Amino acid sequence: MPKLSVIGAGTMGTGIAQVAATAGWDVVINDTNNEILEKSSASLVKVMNRLVEKEKIDQETADKILGRIDFTDDQQYFENSDLVIEAIVENIEIKRKVFSAVEKIVREDTIIASNTSSLSLASIGASLENPSRFVGIHFFNPAPLMPLVEIIPAVQTAEETTRQAKEWVDSWKKLTVLAKDTPGFIVNRVARPFYGESLRMYEEGIADFATIDWAMKELGGFRMGPFELMDFIGNDINYTVTETVFQSFFYDPRYRPSFTQKRMSEAGFLGRKSGRGYYDYAEDATKPEPIKDEKLGKEILDRVLVMLINEAADALFLNIASREDIDTAMTKGVNYPKGLLKWADEKGIDWCVERLDALYEEYHEDRYRCSPLLRRMKTKKQSFYS
């Protein structure tokens, strides 16, 4: 079996290591902080014990998985790795420095990958003397449970590197999609309106957090409402991704961050992990009741949904990914109830264009511009899947 080295012993790095070790790979987890390495080891033991208790695996299998994982603060252990995946802080300069050092240790045929969720892979890859062996492999949290992995070749990446990386991750029983190296790739790009348009409606006074969440869950079929989900992810993380995508798209108003989220992040109201976000998570807190008005709920759902569809259509228009991979990414990466392009067909392309044009007419903001692909499809009476 090939050997994987993971840089970063945090939640994501530990999860990736578990996935690979479960698939039979030998794994090394590296971190400069020995305390974090100890936490990673303890976390994996706890996870394995839980799986045994639930009878998902037997004790022998758990012991074998744990036996395949080593922990070290010494990157020299990377020298025989077939694949190295970095899962550290989202800071491009730190990543570039790490990759430059790692390249000097590993074999010439070792594939080097980043788990970045939003940074430029071309820029990270430029830190390598041989960037053709570099690729993006983006897992979703928690890595052992979320089936989707985005494979993102940089402009320097060799086709063989992309093929091999995809083949390996597929062998870990993950569902891979290919994405172009653009801000947010597929999921974090297409999902922006789920948060952004919900925040915009709150700021306009159309509805409160609880009502918007109710509409998206009860009428739209989403597993979590946008404010619940932002509290779960962490407002600091979600805001940083939004800000990064906005800057990376040369300040396109479609991706403009919200002052509400910025202030929540600045105040330390980060969500579940801080005990307070859009909702109060104290034991004695009373959860606010939504206004269960069907007409208002439909207005909320339609506005968020058409913005999501528009973003998905634009991703297809700009060849970010294939039709199938876009829909797969949104259903398997963020658990949307339907693929957005299939949903567009259900609602009707005419409905999508007319709803977007109505928003643009009302606001006269470039935020609401309709994707040229949707407009062309309306003229030609086309749909995405027929």
N, C-alpha and C positions, 0 to 999 in steps of 0.2 A: 504494500500500500504506500501511496505517496505520503509526504510529510508536510504539515502546515505549521507555520509560525504566525502567531497573532501578536501584534504590538498593541498593548493597552489591555489591562486586566479589569476594566470597568464592566458594567452590565452588558454592553454590546460585545466587547471582546470575549468575555466569558461565554456569552451565548453562542457566538460563532464557533468557539472552541468546542462547545458541547455538541453542536450540530455535526462538525467534522469527525469528532471522536466517536460519535454514535454511528457514523457511516463507516467506521473502521480505520480512519486515518490516525497516525501518530501526530500529536499536537504539542507545541511548545507555546506557553503564554508568557510574554515578556512585559515587564513594567519596571520603571526605575524606583517605584515606591513598594517596598517589601510589605508594608501594611496592607496595601491594596491587593497584592498578590495573595496574602493570607486570607483576605476577605473573599477573593475569587475562588480559592480552593474550598473554603468552608461553604460557600454558596453552592458550588457544584455537588458537594457531598450531600447537602440538604435537598437539592433537587433530585438527586438519584434516590435518596431515601424515600422521598415523596412518591416517586414513580413506582418504586417497589411496593410501597404501602397500597397504592391504588391498583396494583397488579398490572401496570402497563408494561413492566419488565420484571425479570427475576433478579435475585441478588447477584448471581454469577455474571449476568449481563452488565449490571450496574458496576460491579468491580472491574470488569474488563474495560468499560468506557473510562472510568476514573484512572485505570492503569495506563491508558494511552496518553494521558495529559501530564506534562511536566511544567513546572513553574520556575522562572528564572529572571534575575535582573541583568543577566549577561547576554548581550546580543550575539556573541560568538557562537551560541547554540544554533543560530540560524544557518550556519554554513552548509548544511546538507538539506535545506528546505527545498521542496518543489514549488511551494506557493507561500508567499508572505502577505498577510492582510493587515493593514494598519487600521486601528479603531481608537484613535486618540482625539483630543480636543479639536474643534473645528477652527483651527488657526493655520492659515496657509503657510506662513513662514516656519512654524514649528514642524509641520508635515514635511515641507521641502528639506529641512535640515535632517530630519529622521531618515527620509528616503535616501538622501545623499550618503549617509553613513551606512545604511543597510546594504546598499549596492556594492560597497567595498568588501562585504563579508560573504554574501551569498554566491552561489555558482552562476556562471554566465547564462545558463538556461532557466534560472529560477524566475517565475512570474511574480511580479511585485504589484500589489493592488492596494487601493484605498477604499475605505468604507464611507467616504465623505457623502453627505446628503445634499450638498448644495454648492460646494466650491468647484472651481475650474480644474478639471483633470489635466487639461493641456498645460496649465501653469504648474501644477504639482509635478507632472511628468517631466517638465523641462529641467528639474533638479537632477535628473538621472543622466548619466553618460550614454546609456542605451535605453531611451524612452519607449522603444518599440515593444519592450516586454512589460510595459506598465498598462494597467487597466483599472477601471472603477468596478467594484463589486459592492453594491449597496444593499445591505440587509435592513429589515424593518424590525423594530423592537416590540416584543421580545423575539429575538432571532430563532429560538427553538420552536416557537409556536406560529409565527407569521410565515406563510408559505412563499411569499414573493421575494425575489431578489432581482434588482436591476443590474444588468451588465452594461457598462458604459465605456466604449473605447474612446480614447482621446484621439486627436488628429494624428498623433505620432504612433499610435498603437498598431502593431502588426496584426493582420487578419488571423494568423495562427494563434496569437496570444488570446484574442477574443474567443476564438473557437474552443481553445483548450480550457480557458477559464469557465466558459459556459458549460462545457462537458463535465468538468469537475463538480461544479455547483449543482448541476442537474443530478449527478450521481449521489448527492447528499439528500436527494428526495425533496429538492426545492423547485419552485416554479419560476423559471427565469424569463425575463423580457429584455429586449435590446433597446437602448435609448441613446439618442445623440447627446454629446457633451454640451448641453445648454443648461442655464440656471434651473435648478430644481429637478432636472431630468424629466421623468413622467409624473410621478405621484406628487411631489412637492410643488411642481408647477401647476398642474391641473387642479389640485385641491385648494389653491389659494382663495378662490371666491367662497368656498364653504365657510371660511373664517371671515374673510374681508367683507363680503357683502352682508353677512350677519351682523358684524360690528357696525357697518354703515347704517343698517336699518335701526339698530339700537341707538346710535348717535342722532339719528333723525327723529327719534321718539316714536317710531312706528310700533315697536313692541319691546318688552323687557326680555332679559336673558331667558327666563323660564318659559315664556310664551314662544320665543323663537325655537328653543330646544324642543318644546312640545310639538310644534308644527313639523319640524324636520323628522322627528321620530315617529309620531303617530300618523301623519299624513304622507310623509315621504318614505318611511320605512328604514331610515338610517338607524344604526344601532345606538349611536350617541348623538346628542345635539352638539352644535358647534362650540357652545360655551362649556358644556361638560367635557368635551374632548380637549379643548384648550387647557382646562384645569388639569386634566389627566396628563397631557403631554408636558405641561409646565409653560406658563406664560412667558417666561424668559426665553425658553428654547424656541417656542413658536414665533415670538416677536423677532428674535435674531434671524431665524430662517426667512421670515417675511422681509425684513430689512435687507438681508443679503440678496434675495431674489430681486427686490426692487432696484437696488444699486446695480446688480449685474445686468439687468435689462435696461440700463441707461435711463433709469427713472421713468419708465413707462407708467402712466397713471393707473393702469389696470392692476398693478401690484403694489400700489401705495399703502404703507402701513397705517395703522389706526392709532390716533392719540390715546384712545381709551386703553388699548393694550399696552402702549408704551408707559402710560402712567401706572397701570397695574403692576407692570414689571418693575418700575422704579420704586414703587411703594413696598415691594417685597411680597405682593399678593400673587404668588406664583401658581396657586392651585392646590391640589391635594398635598403636594410635598411640603408646603409651608402652612397648611391648615386653613388657608383662605385664598380664594381667587375670585372668580365671578360668583361663586357660592361659598358659604361659610361651612367648614367641615368640622367644627367643634362638636363634641358629643351632644351638647344641649341645644345646638342650632336648629332652627326651624326652616325647612326648605320652602322657598317661596312657591306659591301656587300659580300655574299659568292661567292666562285668559283663554279658555277653550272655545274660541270663536272660529267656526269653520271658514267663514269668508276671509277673516284676517289671516288664519293659518294658511289658506290656499295662496293668498297674496305673498306671504313670506316664502313658502316653498317654491312657488313659480319663479320668484325673483332670484333666489339662490340657484335653483336648478338650471335656469336658462344661462346664467353666468358660468356655471360649471360646464355645461354643454358647449358653450362658446369657446371656452378654454381648451376643451378636448378637441374640438373641431380645428382650432388654430394649431394645436400640436400636430395633428395629422396633416394639415395644410403645409406646415413648415418642415415636414418629414422628420419630426422628433422621434417618432416610432410608428409602427404599423397600426392599422385599425384594431386588429385583434389584441396587440400588446397594450394599447392604450386602455381598452376595456378590461382586459385581464388585470392590469396594474391597479386600476381603481377598485375592482371588486375584491382582489386578493391582497392588495397592499394596505388599503384603508377600509375594507369591508363595506363598500357602497352596495346598496341593494341590487343595483343593475349597472351594467356597463353604460357609460354616459352616451356613447354613440348609438347604442341600441335604444336607449331612453329617448334620444332625439327622434329616432324613427317612430317611436310610439306616440310622442307628442305631436309629431309632424314638423317637417323642416319649415313650412310656412309659419307655423306657430312660433318657432324659435326666432326666425328673422323678424317677424312682426313684433314680438315681445321685446327683443333687443332694440329695435328701431323706436319703439314707444319710450323705452328708458332713455335712449339717446335724445329723443325729442324733448323729453321732460327736463333732463339735466344739462344737455349740451356738453357733456364731458367725454373725453376720449376713452375713458374707462368703459363706456358702454358701446364701443364700436363693434359692429357685427363682423365676424370672421368672413373674409372673402369667399372661403369655401362654402359656408352656409348660404351666402347670397347666390353663388353660382349654382348650387344644388337646387335652390328654390326656382331659379329661372329655368333650369333644365328638368324640373320635376323629378329629381333624383332622391334616393335615400342611401344610407350608409351600408345597409345589408341586403339590398335587393337589386 
